[in-house]
Amino acid sequence: MSISLSSQTQHLAAWFVDKALPLWRQRSIDTEHGNSCERLLASGEVDDQANIRVRVQARQSFFFTAAQDLGWCADGAAVGKRMLDFVEAKAAHPSAEAGFTHLLSPELAVIDTRQDLYDHAFFLLAYAWQYRVNGDSSALVKAETLVAHFEKHFAGINGGWVEGDYDYKWRRQNPHMHLFEAFMALFEASGDKQWLARAEQMYSLFQKYFFCAKRGVLFEFFSDDWSLAPGDDGQVVEPGHMMEWVWLLDWYSRLSGEDVSQYLSTLYSRGLELGLKPDSGLLFDSVTPEGKVLQHTKRCWGLTELIKASLVMAERGDAQAELRAAESVKHLFDYYLCGSTPGSYIDQRGKQDEVVADTAPASTLYHLLAMMQELLRYQKEKV
């Protein structure tokens, strides 16, 4: 008996509304300061010994604000706004003219002042959703200020930005992938074409440097001039990121009219070929272009990106992709949304698909909700 994507989507929506949102709304937010915790323990209690990544506030701001947009959390945008206010008050960089620090102690003191490009991409996403849901025009001003700051201080060779104000081994495609997402979200929310132009710059980086047409893969690590990192680091491929780019490129195509079909088919088919563990349907965390598995672990977020990519390919005529999406939602429940605390989740599975990380990072909710948005969009457009 085949699995219905519609029924799996309804199952997942019920999980959010009945379990996840009540749990995280009640447990994860510091009522005094308004910030999100870093993670929940398997028991469902806050891990109050964990340091708190500043970017978690931006990702959780997106989560709660977007949940309000779906009609699932009445005060979600206010919760998200308070998280951003907390960061501006407690985690703004102490000497830079803009930007945020990287890490807080459990007592909410800044313990790492690095400005990190990846972190800041999520603040742009959070600002987009604050404007989209709240109509808060100051959020757009803050987004412009943040991008201008990076343009002034962190511009890199051959486009894009460097990793931040710290020593780093390699430049990564990952921050630019999330900037691509944030710029499209800002354009979609505001209609301001400057953001679509920014997204086009990220698309150009993908075409020129990140994607290797000859080998059909997306690479992760690069030297300062965007040449591929030497040695083993330059051969790292993350199947989950290949799937994430399928979703992002399709979104860009819908906004810009650009034909991206040649990239989608290669990223999707090669991502499955290299990254899928057939017996469980989960994606390995990293592999090589030749198919050697570098990390046999499998993070929850990789499966959410496989689901989003499968929806894209189903819309584009792949006869098997909708069923793969439906099966993958089932796998999500079987392997990840099955923790001992209802509404929480398991973060990572091991080589034999055993649990290797049973804490629930708050940041994973960003991936889960973005996937939920795409499932609902797909169902709506299919009707």
N, C-alpha and C positions, 0 to 999 in steps of 0.2 A: 504494500500500500504506500503510495507516494505521499510525501509530506507537503502540506499546504503552506505556502508562504504567508497567506492571509491569516491562518490560524496561529502560526508562529509569531507573526507580528502582534496579534492580539494578546498572545501569551506574554510577550516581552513588554508591551504597554502596561499590562496589569502588574507585572513585576515592578516596573517603575512607580506606578501610582500607589499600589498597595503596600509595597515593601521598601524599595530603595529610597524614594523621596522622604517618606516619614522617618526612616532610620537616619539618613544623613542630615536632614533638616534639624532633627532633635539632638543627635549625638555630636556631629562634626564641627559645630559652630560655637565658638567662644562667645557666650552671651554678653560678657563684659566688653570685649574689644571688637567683636564682629568678625574675627578672622576664622579661617578654616584650620582644622588640625591637619597634620601630615597624613595620618593613616589610622585605620581601625585595626585592632587586634582580632584574631579569630573569634574571640568571645563577643565581639561587637563593641567593646569598650575602646575609648580613645587611647592610643599609645602616647601617653604624656611624657615619655622619655625621648621621643624622637625629635630631632631637629626638624625645622619646617622650611621647606624650599619656598622662596618668595613667589615663584611662578605658580605654585599651587593655588595661591589666592586668585590669580587671573583665570586659571582653568576652572576653578570652582565658581567664580563670578559668572563665567560663561554658562556653566552647568545650571545654576539656579535661575539665571535670567532667561535662558532658552527654555527651561522647564515652564516658566510662566507663560512664555509665548505659545506653548502647546496647551495651555490651560490646566497645567498639572500642579502648579505651585503659586498660590495667589500673591505671595509677597516675594517671589523669587528675584525680581529685578531690584527690589530694595535690599534684599540680602546681598546680592551681587555688588550693588553700589557701595554698601558698607564695607565689603572686603577691599574694594579699590581705595576707599577712603582710609582704611587701616594701613594699607601699603604706603600711601602718600604721607601719612603721619608718622609711621614707625619704620619704614624700610626704604625711604628715599635715599639716594646716594648722598653721603655727607659732604662731598666736595664737588662733584660734577654738577653742571648746570641743569641736567635732567637725568632721567634714568633711575633705576632701582638697584638695590643690593641683591645678593644671591641667597643668603641663608640666615635663618634666625634660630636661636636656641629655644628650647622648650619654654623658657621664661620670656620669649619674644624680644630678646636682645639681638642686635645684628652681630653675627660672628663671622661673616664672610662678605666683604664689600665689593666683590667682583661684579662688574656689569657684564651680563652674558646675553649675546644676541638671541639665543634660543628662548631664554626667559622672556625677553621683551616682545617677541612675536605674539605671545599669548595675551599680553596687555593690549596690543592692538586689536586682537580678536574680541577681548572683553569690552573694549571701548565701542567697537562696532555694534555689539549686541546691546549695550546700554543705550546707544542712540536708537537702535531699531525698535526696542521695546519701550523705553522711557521717553524717547524724543529729547534726550539730554544733549544739547548742542555742545556743551563743554567737553563732552567725550570726544567729539571730532577734533576740537582744538588740541586736546591732549595727545591725540593720535598724531596730528601734524607736528606738534612740538617734539614728540619722541622720535619720529622719523628724521626730522631735521637735525636732531642731536646725533643720531647715528651717521647721518650723511656727513656731518661736519667732522666727527672724531674717529669714525671707524670704517670709512670707505676703503674697500680692498682693491687690489689689482685686478683688472679685467672684469669689473662689475661685482655687485653684491657688497657684503660687509665682512670684516674679520670677526672672529669669535667673540671679541670683547676687549676689555682693558687688562688682560692678563696673558701670560705666556701660554701658548697652546701648541700641541704637536702638529695638528692638521686642521685645515678648514674643512667644514662638514657641509654636506648638502642639506642635512636635516633642518637647521634653522631657516634656511631659505625656502624649504618646502612649507614650513608653517607661516612664513611671511607671505608666501603665495596665497595661502588660505586666508590669512588676515586681510590682505589687500582686497581680495575678492569679496570678503564679508563687508568691508568698509564701503566698497563700491555698491554692493547690493543694498546696503542700508541707506546710503546717502545719495546715490546717483551721481556723485562727484567723479568725473572721469580721470582725475589725477590718480585715483586709487587703481583704476583699471590699467593705467599706464604703468604704475608700479608693478602690478601683477604681470604685465607683459615683460618687464625686465626679468622677473623670476622665471618666466617661461623661457626666455632667451638663454638664461643660465642652464636650464634643464637641457635645452637642445644642444648647446655648445659643449657642455662639460659633464653634466651629471649622467646623461644617458649615453650608453655605448651601443650604437646601432649594430656594429660588427658582431658583438657578443650578446646583444639583446638583453642587457641588464642595466640597472641603475647602480652606480658606484656611490660610496659613502664618504671617502676620505681623500683630501687633495692638498697639494702644496699651495703656497700663497698665490701663485699665478694660475691656479685651477688646473695645473697638470696633475695627473693621477699620482697619489701618494706612492712612493716606491715600496717594494717588498710586499710582505703579506698584508699589511694594512690596506694597500691599494686594491686588494682583491676581495675585500669584504662586500658582500651583497646581503641586504636585509629584505627578504620577501615581503614582509609587512609594509615596508616603505614603497616597494614596487606597486603593491595594491593601493596604497594611499595615493600615489601619483595617478593611477587610473581614475580614481574619483575626482581628484583635483583638476586633472586635464579635461575631463568631461565637463566639469563645472565651468572652467575657463572657456571651453568651446561654446557653451550655451550663452555666456556673457559677451563673447567677442566675435563669434562666428568663425573662429579659426578651426580648420580641419585637423583634428588630432588623432584620427582613426588609426593611422599607422603605428603610433606609439601605444595606443590602448591595447591593441591585439597582441603586440609583442610583450609588453609588460605583464599582461594578464596570463598569457599562455606560459611564458617563461617563469613567472612567479609560481605558478602551479607546478610546473615541471621540476623546478629546483627546490621549492620550499615546502611542498605539501607532504605531510606524513600520511600515507594512504589509509592506514588502519584506523586512525583517529580523526583524520580530517583537519588537524591542527597545522599551523605554520611554524617551521623552525625559526629561531631568532636570527640566525645568520648562516650563510652558506658561501661558497665560491661560485664563479661563473661556470665551473666544470661540474658542479653538483656535489662537491664535498661539503658535508655538514660541519660547520665550525662551532656552532652552539646547538646542542640537541635540546636545549630548553625551548619553551614555547610560551610567550607572554599572552595574556588575555587580549591585549590591544591588537595583536596581529590578526586574530580572528575577526575582530570588528572591521578591520580594513578589508579583509577578504570578502566579507558580506557586502560592504559598500561597493567594492569593485565588481562583484558579481551582479549587483543591481544595475550598474552601468552597462555591463556587457549584455544583460538580458534586454535592456531597453534598446540596445543596438543590434539585437537579432540573434544573439547566441542562444540556441535552443536549450542548452543544458544549464545555463547560468542561473535561472530563477530557482531551479531545483537545488543547485549548489548553495544558493543563498539560504533557502529554507533549511536545508540540512545543516548548514553552518550555524544558524540560529539555534537549532536543536543541540549542536555540539557545544555552543556557548553555555547552555543550561547544564549539559551533562558534565562539563569539565571546569567551568569557571563560576557560574552563578549558582553554585551548589554548596556554598560555605555553611558552616554551622549556624551562622546568624542570618536570618532572612533579610534580604535587601543588601547584604554584603557580597563579597566574591573572593575567589582565589585568584592570585595574580599570575602565578607561573607554574607550569608543569615541566617535569624532567624528561630524561631520555626515554623512559618507559611510560611516560605520561603520568607519572606519580606527582603528587603535590610537593613542590620544593619551596614555595613561598605562600603561606596562608594568610599573611597580613593583606589588608586591602588598602592600597594607596588611594587617597582621595583623587589624585590626578587621573586615574583610569575612568572616572565618571565622564570626563570630557569625551573620551573615545566612545563610550557606550551611548551617550546621548546624541552625539553626531551621527552615529549609526542609526539610532532610532529615528532621527529626523529624516534620514534618507529612506528608510523603510516606509515611513508614512508618506513621503513624497512619491515614492514609486507606486504605492497602492492607490493614491489619489489620481495620479496621472494615467494609471492603467484603466481606471473606471471609464 
